[in-house]
Amino acid sequence: MPVRDEWSGFADLLANLIAKYASEIGIDALPDPEEGLGICDKTKERKNKLK
């Protein structure tokens, strides 16, 4: 028997909504969060400085 608590229903609702509307939202077309925040560039700069 799966463990369920007061948040399980909400989590199921969110998962179902995301699955249902993912194509309309265009989730696949969103940029990588690190690229959008400029974190990738900063991480690459730090790695290059360490070399």
Stockholm file with secondary structure:
# STOCKHOLM 1.0

chainA/1-51         MPVRDEWSGFADLLANLIAKYASEIGIDALPDPEEGLGICDKTKERKNKLK
#=GR chainA/1-51 SS CCCCCTTHHHHHHHHHHHHHHHHHHTGGGSCCHHHHHTHHHHHHHHHHHHC
#=GC SS_cons        CCCCCTTHHHHHHHHHHHHHHHHHHTGGGSCCHHHHHTHHHHHHHHHHHHC
//
